[in-house]
Amino acid sequence: MIPADPVTEGDGRVKAPQSPGPGWSPPAAPTVVAAGVSARVGGRPLFGELDVTMAAGQVVAVLGPNGAGKSTFLRMLVGLHPVATGSLTVLGDRPGRHNHDIGYLPQRRNFDASVRIRGIDLRRLLDRGRFEQEQRRLEDVIARVGATGYARRPVGEVSGGEQQRLLIAQALVRRPRLLLLDEPLESLDVPNQQGVAALLQRIGAEGVTVVIVAHDVNPLLGYLDQVVYIVGGKALAGTPETVITTETLSRLYGAPVEVVRTTSGRLVVVGQPEAASFHAAD
């Protein structure tokens, strides 16, 4: 890197700054920057003073109890809910300006066993006009998420985890730089939770910033670069190692929360309370 200040040689002469080496490129701009962000719903404060910077390729979990403001934060990222105070930039601009570069997966829909629509047809139903151009791209992302083997089966016949992979593929068709998922692990058993979490980590490794709303951090621990806790009107962000501690979570929830490390080195949050919420919307 080029030194910020002049460097002198042993004889006092100013040493010429070195040029970046071959293949050097400047670091990518952050995907999301929130500085002192607060939200209000119906004129009432929801949460405040959120500071977080999310880089390209990071996997970030937004955690907290029902009604705390997790889904509201996702809506803020796409410009559907205003920022009450503070500043929020998404992909270098105000929220909503680059939604074409954002993939969004709302809370998981349950497909009844009688549903005969195939997984590969979901994109056609949701985006009829561009289906022809995106068909090949859809098949590519279905392969990326490991769903090729069942994409042509009726979606009602595949498991919950397989349905979720198909929906994630749908969100990836636009080749997003930012992927937002609201409760992607809800109603999945433990093996499927781990499989989807590992898949999201692989997507992040390809340079996509992945933001996951969840109630329970445990299935995601080991796959995360950052966590954002929104609890009781407060917000706290940082790496799992700095935020997920007994002292920090107990202080944030205002109740005892124990964080233990297993013999394999894995963190587990024990007894996380469902903190009281006074807001009707999440």
Secondary structure in CASP SS format (residue, H / E / C, confidence):
PFRMAT SS
TARGET T0000
AUTHOR 0000-0000-0000
METHOD secondary structure of the structure
MODEL  1
M C 1.00
I C 1.00
P C 1.00
A C 1.00
D C 1.00
P C 1.00
V E 1.00
T E 1.00
E C 1.00
G C 1.00
D C 1.00
G C 1.00
R C 1.00
V E 1.00
K E 1.00
A C 1.00
P C 1.00
Q C 1.00
S C 1.00
P C 1.00
G C 1.00
P C 1.00
G C 1.00
W C 1.00
S C 1.00
P C 1.00
P C 1.00
A C 1.00
A C 1.00
P C 1.00
T C 1.00
V E 1.00
V E 1.00
A E 1.00
A E 1.00
G E 1.00
V E 1.00
S E 1.00
A E 1.00
R E 1.00
V E 1.00
G C 1.00
G C 1.00
R E 1.00
P E 1.00
L E 1.00
F E 1.00
G E 1.00
E E 1.00
L E 1.00
D E 1.00
V E 1.00
T E 1.00
M E 1.00
A C 1.00
A C 1.00
G C 1.00
Q C 1.00
V E 1.00
V E 1.00
A E 1.00
V E 1.00
L E 1.00
G C 1.00
P C 1.00
N C 1.00
G C 1.00
A C 1.00
G C 1.00
K H 1.00
S H 1.00
T H 1.00
F H 1.00
L H 1.00
R H 1.00
M H 1.00
L H 1.00
V C 1.00
G C 1.00
L C 1.00
H C 1.00
P C 1.00
V C 1.00
A C 1.00
T E 1.00
G E 1.00
S E 1.00
L E 1.00
T E 1.00
V E 1.00
L C 1.00
G C 1.00
D E 1.00
R C 1.00
P C 1.00
G C 1.00
R C 1.00
H C 1.00
N H 1.00
H H 1.00
D H 1.00
I E 1.00
G E 1.00
Y E 1.00
L E 1.00
P C 1.00
Q C 1.00
R C 1.00
R C 1.00
N C 1.00
F C 1.00
D C 1.00
A C 1.00
S C 1.00
V C 1.00
R C 1.00
I C 1.00
R E 1.00
G H 1.00
I H 1.00
D H 1.00
L H 1.00
R H 1.00
R H 1.00
L H 1.00
L H 1.00
D C 1.00
R H 1.00
G H 1.00
R H 1.00
F H 1.00
E H 1.00
Q H 1.00
E H 1.00
Q H 1.00
R H 1.00
R H 1.00
L H 1.00
E H 1.00
D H 1.00
V H 1.00
I H 1.00
A H 1.00
R H 1.00
V C 1.00
G C 1.00
A C 1.00
T C 1.00
G C 1.00
Y C 1.00
A C 1.00
R C 1.00
R C 1.00
P E 1.00
V H 1.00
G H 1.00
E H 1.00
V C 1.00
S C 1.00
G H 1.00
G H 1.00
E H 1.00
Q H 1.00
Q H 1.00
R H 1.00
L H 1.00
L H 1.00
I H 1.00
A H 1.00
Q H 1.00
A H 1.00
L H 1.00
V C 1.00
R C 1.00
R C 1.00
P C 1.00
R C 1.00
L E 1.00
L E 1.00
L E 1.00
L E 1.00
D E 1.00
E C 1.00
P C 1.00
L C 1.00
E C 1.00
S C 1.00
L C 1.00
D C 1.00
V H 1.00
P H 1.00
N H 1.00
Q H 1.00
Q H 1.00
G H 1.00
V H 1.00
A H 1.00
A H 1.00
L H 1.00
L H 1.00
Q H 1.00
R H 1.00
I H 1.00
G H 1.00
A H 1.00
E C 1.00
G C 1.00
V C 1.00
T E 1.00
V E 1.00
V E 1.00
I E 1.00
V E 1.00
A E 1.00
H C 1.00
D C 1.00
V C 1.00
N C 1.00
P C 1.00
L C 1.00
L C 1.00
G C 1.00
Y C 1.00
L C 1.00
D C 1.00
Q E 1.00
V E 1.00
V E 1.00
Y E 1.00
I E 1.00
V E 1.00
G C 1.00
G C 1.00
K E 1.00
A E 1.00
L E 1.00
A E 1.00
G E 1.00
T C 1.00
P H 1.00
E H 1.00
T H 1.00
V H 1.00
I C 1.00
T C 1.00
T H 1.00
E H 1.00
T H 1.00
L H 1.00
S H 1.00
R H 1.00
L H 1.00
Y H 1.00
G C 1.00
A C 1.00
P C 1.00
V C 1.00
E E 1.00
V E 1.00
V E 1.00
R E 1.00
T C 1.00
T C 1.00
S C 1.00
G C 1.00
R C 1.00
L E 1.00
V E 1.00
V E 1.00
V E 1.00
G C 1.00
Q C 1.00
P C 1.00
E C 1.00
A C 1.00
A C 1.00
S C 1.00
F C 1.00
H C 1.00
A C 1.00
A C 1.00
D C 1.00
END
